[in-house]
């Protein structure tokens, strides 16, 4: 198979995953894959699914030797191109990684300017507005200091509660601020603000691109998010896989939804801003804190665009006059929070193409068949 065709097929394969990988007129999506994968890796990656599978199963499906398959899988996992799971018997299983959130974020230790420029050129095509509106991959939780004691808040709506049950933590540089920095356009906000949970399959922990952190250090990062004006965005689920602390100038998600007239429709947040205009002293501190440009003070009082508010609470913690507070949206306006990222991914697949949901069942059937047929491959 010619190299060009291999990368086209891989692009199609990635587009069938929940996050999508849309085709463009310029072909920039193929140039990105050519930078990341060798032709052999691109050919093998097309045989990975959303299920953990051992190398012998992938080798059977791809029709190549187990030794070659294992070497390619190990190499791709090391490069952050696929996911891996250490098994109790000492072996490793592998599964496909979608491009965003997934492959792109795992390039934080490898990123260089050419790849950053390609991503920047692709960003506007990559964002699926309709899918993101229904099932975003991230959700917004308010900074803790903006939550009034009278406000009813569920455990999964509090950033600190999301990490209470975790025992291992890894802190990683923000891929978005790294990418913007390579173009000379990064902001001055802190870099080490991405939090994952240090499990055996945590790529950032195993690769060394992230550093181990204590719970106290992670709590400090969440405090820092408020001080530096960063929006707290965990993975979209009651059980979280990661927590990002994002700015509206560098974050690929925030700066994309910022271009739409109603960013609140593209975020999952149960809260919005409530204003007591009589208390506003016109200090204007809230303007710079808002990452969605929802607030202006044209004369001496605040003017607010409700449709732009994503309920992050950053404006509330800057308001010393007591004019600003968070309130819970009406139930009809609140997004349903999936159980975890797997639940969110299945819902996204169903939304993108209803015909793809039965394909998940077929994927499971095919995987079981291939595991049986590959049992004697050594």
N, C-alpha and C positions, 0 to 999 in steps of 0.2 A: 504494500500500500504506500502510495506517495505521501511524503511528510505533510503536505498541505491538507490532504484528505484526512489524515490522522487527527490533526488539530481541529478540523471542522467537526469530525465525529465526537471528539472530546467536548467541544463547545456545546453540541447538542445534548450530550450526556449530562453535562452540568446544568443545562437549562431545564432538564427534566427533574432536577432536585428542587426541594422546596424554595430555596432562595432565588432560583432562576439564574440564567446567564444569557441574556437576549442578544440576538444578532444585530449588527449595525451595518450601515452602508459603507463605513470606512474600513471595517475589518479590524478595528483596534482590539476587539476581544480575542482575536486569533494571535495578534502580536503579543498580548499578555501571556497567553498559554505557551507560545514559543520561547518566551523568556523564562518561564517557570519549569516546564517539562522538557525532557528529551523526547524524541519520537517514540522510543521504546516505552518510556514511562507513560506517555500519552495513550499509547495503544493499550497498555495494561490497565490503566486507571478506568477505562470504559467498562471493565468487567467487575468493578466494585459496586456494591449496592449500599442501601441504608441499613443493612444488617451486618453485624460483626461476623467475619468469616476467616477461617484459618488459611494459610498459604496454599495448602493442597487443594482446597475447593476453588480458589481463584486460578490456580494452575490448570486444573481440569477445564474450567470454563474458558480460559484463554487459549488452551491447547499448546502450552509451552511447559518446559521442565520445571519441577518443583524448585530446583536449585536457582534457576534464573528468576523465577517468580519471587522467591524469598528475598533475593538480593535487591530486586527492583522495589519491592514493597518496603523493605527496610530503608532504602535510600529515599523513597518518597515520604515516608513517615518522618525521617530526619529533616527533610526540607520543608515540612509543614504543608504537604500537598494532599495528604490523606490522614484519617484518624487511626489510632491504634489502641488496643486494649490488652494489657498483660493478663494472661490467664493463670488460674491457680496451679496448673501443671507446669508452669514455666514457659509455655509457648506464648505466642502473640497473635491476636486476631486483628483484622483490618477492616475498615469500612470507608465508603466514599465521604469526602468533605465537600460541602457546597462552597461556592466562591465567597459569598458574604452572607452571614457572618461565618467565617471558617478559614479558607485558604488565605484570603487577603490578610486577615489579622495575624496569622501565623508567620507572615513574612517580615515581622518587625525586626528580626535580627539579620535579615538578608537584604533589606530594602536599599536600593540605590536610585539615583535620579532618573534614569531612563524608565525604569519600572514605575516610579512615582508619577512621571509625566503621562505614561500610558493610562494609568488608573484615573488620573485627573481628566483625561480626555474621554474616558468611558463612564464616569460617574453619573452623568445625567441620563444616560441610556439604561443604566443598571437598576435604577430605582423603579419598582413597580408600584405606582400610586394606589391602584385599586386593591391589590393584595395587602399592601402595607396598611391601608386604611382599615381593613377588616381584621387582619392578624399580623401586627407588627412583630419583628423579631426582638425588639427592645421595648421596654415600657419605662415610664417616668415615675419615680417616687420622690416626694419632696425632701429637701434637706431637713434634718431632724429639728433644727432650731425654729423652723417655720410652722411647726405643728402645735397648735394651741391645745391646752389640756382639755378643753371642752369639745374638741373635734374628735369624732368617732373614726378611729384608724385601725384597720386590721393588721395582724402581724406581718403579712407579706407586702404591706404598704409602707413599712418602716425599714429603711436601709439597714439599721443596726440589728433588727430582728432577723434579717435575712442571713446574717453571718453567725448568729449565736450558736446554731447547731453545728457549725463547721469546726474542724480541728486543725486543718492544714491550709495555709494561704500562700499564694504566689503573687507578687506584684510585678507588673510588666509596663514598660514604656507604652504610651498611647500611640498606636500605629498612625492615627490621623495627624497628630502633631509632629511625629517623625516625618511623615510624608510631606506635609506642608513646609517643614523645615528644610527639606532637600531642595525645595523650590524657592527658598529664601523668604517664605511668607508665613512662618509660624508665629503664633502669639507667644506671650511671655508666661503663660500659665504653666503650672507644674507638669512634668513629663511622666513621672511614675505614678499613674493614677488608675491603671487597669488591674482589677483584682480577680483572680481565679482561685481555685480551692485546693491546689497542690496534691491532687490524687495521682495515682500511678500513671493514669492515662493523660495527665495534664501535660500537654506539649511544652508549655512555657517552663514548667518545672524541670522536665527531662532534658530539654534542649539547652538550658542555662541562659536563655534569653530573658527569663524572669528571675527574680530573687525571692528566696523564702522570706516570709514575714510572720510576725506574731499577730494575734488578734488585736493587741493594743496598737500596733503599727497600722493595721487596717482601719481601726476606729479613728485613728488620727487622720488618715487619708479622707475619711468621710467628713470629719470636722473641717479639714482643709478645703474640701469641695465648696463648702459654704463661704469660707473666707475669700477664696479666689474666684467665686462666681462660676462654678461648674455644676452642670445638671447631672444628677445621679440617674443612671440608666442600667438596670439589671436586665438579664435575659428575660424574655416574656414568659413567665411561669411563676406559680406559687413556690416551686422549688427552683432555685436559680443555679446556673452554671458559671456565671460571671457577673461582675458589676463594673460598668464603665463610668467614669466621671468626665463629662463632655462639655466642650465649649461650642458656641454657635458659629465660630469663625473657622475652626479646623475640622470638627467632627463631620464625617461624610453624611451621616444621617441628619443631624440638626441643620447643617447649612443647606441641605437639599430641601427638607420640608419647610425651611424658612423662606424659600422662593415661592411657595404656594400661598394663596390668600387666606387659607384657613388651616394653619398648622395643627390646631387642636383636633381636627378630624383625622390626622395622620399619626397621632400619638395615643398611647394607652395610659390614661391617668384618671383617677377618680376625683381629682380636685381641680378647682379653678379659683380665680381671684375674686375676693369680695372687697369692695371699697367703701369706706366712710369718707366721703368727699369733704365733709366739714372739718375733719382732722388734718387734711393735707396742708402742709406748709410750703409746698412748691420747692422742696430742696433739690429735686431732680436726681437723687442718688439711685432711685429705682430704674432710671432709664438705662444706665450703663450695665446694670445687673441683669436686665432682661435679655435673654439670648434669642428671642423671637421678634424683637422690635415691636412689642405689643403696647408699649407705654410711651407717651409723649407728655410734655408739660409746656404747651404752647404759650401760656400766659403765666398764671400763678397757681394753677390747679392741674391735677393729673387728668389725662385723657387716656382711655384704655380701650383697646380692641379685643373684645372677648374671644373672637374667633382665632386670635393668634396666641392665646394663653395655653401653655402646656402643663400648668399646675406644678411647676418645679419648686416654688416657694422662695426663690432667690431674691425677689423684690421685697418679700415680706420681711426678711431678716435685715434688709437695709433701711427699713422704714422706722424711724425713731418716734414719729408722731402718733403711731397707732392707726394710721389711715388704711393700712393694708392687712389683709388676713386671708387665709385659705378657707374655702368651704367645699363641702362635698357636692358634686354634681347630682342632679336628679338621676334616679336609677336608670331611666331610659337612655341616658347619655353616657353611662359608664360601660366601658368595655368588659367583656367577660375575660377573666384571667385564666389561661390554660393551666393544667396541672403542672406541666414542665415543658421543656423545649421540644420534646418528642411529640407531645400533644399538640403544641403550636405548629410544628412542622407538618403533621398530618392534616390539620385544618387548612394550612396554606396550600398544600397540594390539592386538596379538594376544591378550594376556591379557584385556583389557577386553571384547573381543568377537571371537571367532575369525573371525566373518564379515567383520570389517573388514580383515583382512590382504589378502585378494584385492582389496579396494577400493583398496589402494595400487597394485596393478598396473593397475587400471582408471583410477586417477588419472593414472598415467604415460601410458597410451594416450590418454586424453582430452586431456592436455596437449600431446602430440605432434600430435594432430589439430588442436587449436585454434591451435597455432603455425603449422601449415601454412595453415589457413584465414585466419589473421590477418596473413599475410605482406604483404599489400598495403595494410593499414590504416596511414595516415600521420597 
